[in-house]
């Protein structure tokens, strides 16, 4: 009897129950939007790393401009304009993995001009004598451990002191930064199917005895790490290693572009699942998203590799010094966003891709 009364009550009130279809549809739409936001945000960090990855994994991105974006700040869903003017991204390649990685032995500026013509990869030699704020004069690669001090996990402090050192040296403002170790290089290289690199000179590994003949190669992750560690036995030592790093970075960008990775958020997200735990991005998403928006606006993503002109070292001075003949003009061109003109005037100082 009670069961019949309950059934009758439910039957009387059933017409008053709101339909579930619209509610389920709204939940589905919200779920899809959140997934897209998460994928686009993840893709932003990966694209920035790929855009200027130097190849040396714990990447750390530290934006220098732009306040916290609103929740609606998403790729393709924001009214925030692409930042005007030239942009500079500082990439630091640490000398290993884990606690042993203490010095930034590779320092690269990715300069994106205001006309968005193409990216420029500018190497700053690790052995360059510079003024490290608060620490006197030393090699450029000493700024990172001087900033970290005794607290190895504080990578942001090492990055920040290096950023200030580079800004003082060049006179430019750094807009964002990435810190990389060897593991990220190997992972990214394998994930894009290997990286094409054309070497102007033979390189013999002092670590594995492997020989990289002059000419073009397609390197997997392990070979890339091996190549980019080499400086002993090269005619110009660390400067030749910087040149090889620029050639590798350009090859990585070309490979990622050919596979559609840099312009396809879905492919970027898939790559992120491979890089996964090695990618750490700052909570401030504005700089990442704005830099990602730049990729489709570039006339070409084919980078131009340049090195800061230097001289030395000498028997009396173990540091490299900025070249008094070429460096002032080079740094002025960098500050005034005229690197393209400088490269045209000094073709012998520009990396040539074969």
C-alpha positions as CSV (number, residue, x, y, z in Angstrom):
1,X,0.0,0.0,0.0
2,X,2.8,2.4,1.0
3,X,4.7,1.5,-2.2
4,X,1.6,2.3,-4.4
5,X,1.2,5.7,-2.6
6,X,4.8,6.5,-3.3
7,X,4.6,5.6,-6.9
8,X,1.5,7.8,-7.3
9,X,3.2,10.7,-5.6
10,X,6.2,10.5,-7.9
11,X,3.9,10.3,-10.9
12,X,2.0,13.4,-9.8
13,X,5.3,15.4,-9.3
14,X,7.2,14.1,-12.3
15,X,5.9,16.8,-14.7
16,X,7.3,19.5,-12.3
17,X,10.9,18.1,-12.7
18,X,13.0,20.3,-15.0
19,X,14.4,18.5,-18.1
20,X,18.0,17.2,-17.6
21,X,19.1,17.6,-21.3
22,X,20.0,21.4,-21.1
23,X,21.9,20.9,-17.8
24,X,23.9,18.0,-19.2
25,X,24.7,20.0,-22.3
26,X,25.9,22.9,-20.2
27,X,28.1,20.7,-18.2
28,X,29.6,19.2,-21.4
29,X,30.3,22.6,-22.8
30,X,32.0,23.7,-19.6
31,X,34.1,20.6,-19.6
32,X,35.2,21.1,-23.2
33,X,36.1,24.7,-22.6
34,X,38.2,23.8,-19.5
35,X,40.0,21.1,-21.5
36,X,40.8,23.5,-24.3
37,X,42.1,26.1,-21.8
38,X,44.4,23.6,-20.1
39,X,45.7,22.4,-23.5
40,X,46.3,25.9,-24.8
41,X,48.1,26.9,-21.6
42,X,50.3,23.9,-21.7
43,X,51.0,24.4,-25.4
44,X,52.2,28.0,-24.6
45,X,55.0,26.8,-22.4
46,X,56.1,24.1,-24.9
47,X,56.0,26.5,-27.8
48,X,58.2,29.0,-26.0
49,X,60.7,26.3,-25.1
50,X,60.7,25.1,-28.7
51,X,61.0,28.6,-30.1
52,X,64.3,29.2,-28.6
53,X,65.4,25.9,-27.0
54,X,69.1,25.9,-26.8
55,X,69.3,22.2,-26.0
56,X,70.8,21.8,-22.7
57,X,65.3,18.7,-18.1
58,X,64.0,21.2,-15.9
59,X,62.7,24.1,-18.0
60,X,61.6,27.2,-16.0
61,X,59.9,30.1,-17.6
62,X,59.9,33.4,-15.8
63,X,58.0,36.3,-17.5
64,X,59.3,39.8,-16.9
65,X,56.4,41.8,-18.4
66,X,52.7,41.7,-18.1
67,X,50.4,41.4,-15.1
68,X,48.3,38.4,-14.2
69,X,45.7,37.7,-16.9
70,X,42.0,37.2,-16.1
71,X,40.6,33.7,-16.2
72,X,39.4,34.3,-19.8
73,X,43.0,35.0,-20.9
74,X,43.2,32.1,-23.4
75,X,44.8,31.6,-26.7
76,X,42.4,32.9,-29.3
77,X,39.9,33.9,-26.6
78,X,41.4,37.1,-25.3
79,X,41.3,40.7,-26.4
80,X,44.8,41.3,-25.1
81,X,46.9,42.4,-28.1
82,X,50.1,40.8,-29.1
83,X,52.8,42.9,-27.4
84,X,54.3,45.5,-29.7
85,X,57.9,46.2,-30.3
86,X,60.9,43.9,-30.2
87,X,61.0,41.0,-27.6
88,X,63.9,39.3,-26.0
89,X,63.8,35.8,-24.5
90,X,66.8,34.6,-22.3
91,X,67.7,30.9,-22.5
92,X,70.1,29.4,-20.0
93,X,71.5,25.9,-20.6
94,X,72.8,24.4,-17.4
95,X,75.8,22.1,-17.4
96,X,74.1,18.9,-16.6
97,X,71.1,17.5,-14.7
98,X,69.9,17.6,-11.1
99,X,72.0,19.0,-8.3
100,X,75.2,18.9,-10.4
101,X,73.8,21.4,-12.8
102,X,75.1,24.7,-11.3
103,X,76.6,26.9,-14.1
104,X,74.8,28.3,-17.1
105,X,77.3,27.2,-19.7
106,X,75.1,28.2,-22.6
107,X,73.5,31.7,-22.7
108,X,71.3,32.5,-25.7
109,X,69.1,35.5,-26.4
110,X,66.1,34.9,-28.8
111,X,65.4,38.3,-30.3
112,X,62.1,38.8,-32.1
113,X,62.1,42.1,-34.0
114,X,59.1,44.5,-34.0
115,X,58.5,43.7,-37.7
116,X,58.1,40.0,-36.8
117,X,60.4,39.2,-39.7
118,X,62.2,36.2,-38.1
119,X,63.8,35.2,-34.8
120,X,67.5,35.9,-34.1
121,X,69.5,33.6,-31.9
122,X,72.3,35.5,-30.2
123,X,74.9,33.6,-28.2
124,X,76.7,35.2,-25.3
125,X,79.9,33.3,-24.5
126,X,80.0,31.6,-21.1
127,X,83.6,32.8,-20.6
128,X,82.9,36.4,-21.3
129,X,84.2,38.7,-18.5
130,X,81.2,40.7,-17.2
131,X,80.2,42.7,-14.2
132,X,77.9,40.5,-12.1
133,X,75.7,42.8,-10.0
134,X,76.9,42.5,-6.4
135,X,79.6,40.0,-7.2
136,X,82.3,42.0,-9.1
137,X,83.8,40.9,-12.4
138,X,83.7,37.2,-13.4
139,X,82.7,34.9,-16.2
140,X,79.2,35.1,-17.4
141,X,78.4,31.5,-16.5
142,X,79.2,32.3,-12.8
143,X,76.2,34.5,-12.4
144,X,73.8,31.6,-12.1
145,X,75.4,29.9,-9.2
146,X,76.2,33.3,-7.6
147,X,72.4,34.0,-7.6
148,X,71.4,30.5,-6.4
149,X,74.0,30.6,-3.6
150,X,73.7,27.7,-1.2
151,X,70.1,26.9,-2.1
152,X,70.3,24.8,-5.2
153,X,66.5,24.5,-5.7
154,X,66.2,28.3,-6.0
155,X,66.7,28.3,-9.8
156,X,64.7,31.5,-10.2
157,X,67.4,33.4,-8.2
158,X,70.1,32.1,-10.5
159,X,68.1,33.1,-13.5
160,X,67.3,36.5,-12.1
161,X,70.9,37.4,-11.4
162,X,71.9,36.2,-14.9
163,X,69.1,38.2,-16.4
164,X,70.3,41.3,-14.7
165,X,73.9,40.6,-15.8
166,X,72.8,40.2,-19.4
167,X,70.6,43.3,-19.3
168,X,73.5,45.4,-17.9
169,X,75.8,44.0,-20.6
170,X,73.5,44.5,-23.6
171,X,71.4,47.4,-22.5
172,X,68.1,45.5,-23.4
173,X,65.1,44.5,-21.4
174,X,64.6,40.7,-21.1
175,X,60.9,39.8,-21.5
176,X,60.9,36.2,-20.5
177,X,63.3,33.4,-19.7
178,X,63.8,29.6,-19.8
179,X,66.3,27.5,-17.9
180,X,67.1,24.1,-19.4
181,X,69.2,21.0,-18.6
182,X,70.2,18.1,-20.7
183,X,67.2,15.9,-20.1
184,X,64.8,18.4,-21.8
185,X,67.0,18.5,-24.8
186,X,67.0,14.8,-25.3
187,X,63.3,14.5,-24.7
188,X,62.3,17.3,-27.1
189,X,64.7,16.0,-29.8
190,X,63.3,12.5,-29.8
191,X,59.7,13.8,-29.6
192,X,60.1,15.7,-32.9
193,X,61.7,12.8,-34.7
194,X,65.3,14.0,-34.5
195,X,67.0,17.3,-35.4
196,X,68.9,18.1,-38.6
197,X,72.2,19.8,-38.0
198,X,74.9,20.8,-40.5
199,X,78.3,21.1,-38.9
200,X,81.0,23.2,-40.6
201,X,83.8,21.3,-38.9
202,X,84.3,17.8,-37.5
203,X,83.5,17.4,-33.8
204,X,85.0,14.5,-31.7
205,X,83.4,13.7,-28.4
206,X,85.7,13.6,-25.4
207,X,82.9,11.8,-23.5
208,X,81.9,9.0,-25.8
209,X,84.6,9.1,-28.5
210,X,81.9,9.5,-31.1
211,X,82.9,11.5,-34.2
212,X,80.5,13.9,-35.8
213,X,82.0,14.5,-39.3
214,X,81.6,17.9,-41.0
215,X,78.4,17.9,-42.9
216,X,74.7,17.3,-42.2
217,X,73.3,14.9,-39.6
218,X,70.0,14.0,-38.1
219,X,70.6,13.7,-34.4
220,X,68.6,11.8,-31.8
221,X,68.3,12.9,-28.2
222,X,71.5,11.2,-26.9
223,X,73.6,12.4,-29.9
224,X,72.3,15.9,-29.5
225,X,73.4,16.0,-25.8
226,X,76.8,14.5,-26.7
227,X,77.4,17.1,-29.5
228,X,76.4,20.1,-27.4
229,X,78.6,19.2,-24.5
230,X,81.7,19.4,-26.7
231,X,84.2,22.3,-26.6
232,X,87.6,20.7,-26.0
233,X,89.5,20.1,-29.2
234,X,87.4,22.6,-31.1
235,X,89.4,25.4,-32.7
236,X,87.6,28.2,-30.9
237,X,86.6,26.1,-27.8
238,X,83.4,27.3,-26.2
239,X,82.7,29.7,-29.0
240,X,82.5,26.8,-31.4
241,X,80.2,25.1,-29.0
242,X,78.0,28.2,-28.9
243,X,77.9,28.1,-32.8
244,X,76.9,24.4,-32.8
245,X,74.2,25.2,-30.2
246,X,72.8,27.9,-32.5
247,X,72.8,25.5,-35.4
248,X,71.0,22.9,-33.3
249,X,68.4,25.4,-32.1
250,X,67.7,26.5,-35.6
251,X,67.4,22.8,-36.7
252,X,65.0,22.1,-33.9
253,X,62.8,25.1,-34.8
254,X,62.8,24.0,-38.5
255,X,61.9,20.4,-37.5
256,X,59.1,21.5,-35.2
257,X,57.8,23.8,-37.9
258,X,57.9,21.1,-40.6
259,X,55.9,18.8,-38.4
260,X,53.4,21.6,-37.7
261,X,54.2,21.6,-34.0
262,X,54.7,25.3,-33.5
263,X,51.4,26.3,-35.0
264,X,49.1,23.5,-33.9
265,X,48.0,23.7,-30.3
266,X,46.9,20.0,-30.4
267,X,50.3,18.8,-31.5
268,X,51.9,21.0,-28.9
269,X,49.7,19.5,-26.2
270,X,50.7,16.0,-27.4
271,X,54.3,16.9,-27.3
272,X,53.8,18.2,-23.8
273,X,52.6,14.8,-22.6
274,X,56.0,13.5,-23.6
275,X,58.0,16.4,-22.0
276,X,55.5,16.3,-19.2
277,X,57.2,16.4,-15.7
278,X,60.2,18.3,-17.1
279,X,58.2,21.4,-18.0
280,X,57.5,23.9,-15.3
281,X,55.9,27.2,-16.3
282,X,55.4,30.3,-14.2
283,X,51.9,30.8,-12.8
284,X,51.7,34.1,-14.7
285,X,50.5,33.0,-18.1
286,X,50.3,36.4,-19.8
287,X,53.9,36.4,-21.2
288,X,53.6,32.8,-22.4
289,X,50.3,33.3,-24.2
290,X,51.4,36.5,-25.8
291,X,54.7,35.0,-27.0
292,X,52.8,32.0,-28.4
293,X,50.6,34.4,-30.3
294,X,53.7,35.7,-32.0
295,X,54.5,32.4,-33.8
296,X,51.8,32.7,-36.5
297,X,52.7,36.4,-37.1
298,X,56.3,35.8,-37.9
299,X,57.1,36.0,-41.6
300,X,59.3,33.0,-41.2
301,X,60.4,31.0,-38.2
302,X,63.8,30.3,-39.9
303,X,66.2,31.7,-37.3
304,X,69.4,33.7,-37.9
305,X,72.3,32.7,-35.7
306,X,74.6,35.3,-34.4
307,X,77.3,35.5,-31.8
308,X,78.3,38.5,-29.7
309,X,81.7,39.6,-31.2
310,X,84.5,38.9,-28.7
311,X,88.3,38.7,-28.4
312,X,90.7,36.7,-26.2
313,X,91.4,35.1,-23.9
314,X,95.1,36.0,-23.4
315,X,97.9,34.6,-21.3
316,X,97.3,37.5,-18.8
317,X,93.5,37.4,-18.9
318,X,91.5,34.1,-18.9
319,X,88.2,36.0,-19.8
320,X,86.9,36.7,-23.2
321,X,86.2,40.4,-23.8
322,X,83.8,42.2,-26.1
323,X,85.4,43.0,-29.4
324,X,86.1,46.8,-29.4
325,X,85.8,46.8,-33.2
326,X,82.5,44.9,-33.8
327,X,80.7,44.6,-30.5
328,X,79.7,48.2,-30.0
329,X,77.9,48.3,-33.4
330,X,76.4,44.9,-32.7
331,X,75.0,45.8,-29.3
332,X,73.6,49.1,-30.7
333,X,71.9,47.2,-33.5
334,X,70.4,44.8,-30.9
335,X,69.1,47.7,-28.7
336,X,67.7,49.5,-31.7
337,X,66.2,46.4,-33.2
338,X,68.3,46.5,-36.3
339,X,70.0,43.1,-36.2
340,X,68.9,42.3,-39.7
341,X,70.8,45.3,-41.0
342,X,73.9,44.3,-39.0
343,X,73.7,40.8,-40.4
344,X,73.5,42.1,-43.9
345,X,76.6,44.2,-43.4
346,X,78.6,41.3,-41.7
347,X,77.6,38.1,-43.5
348,X,80.8,36.3,-42.4
349,X,79.6,36.6,-38.8
350,X,76.2,34.9,-39.5
351,X,75.6,31.2,-39.2
352,X,75.0,29.6,-42.5
353,X,72.5,26.7,-42.7
354,X,73.3,24.2,-45.4
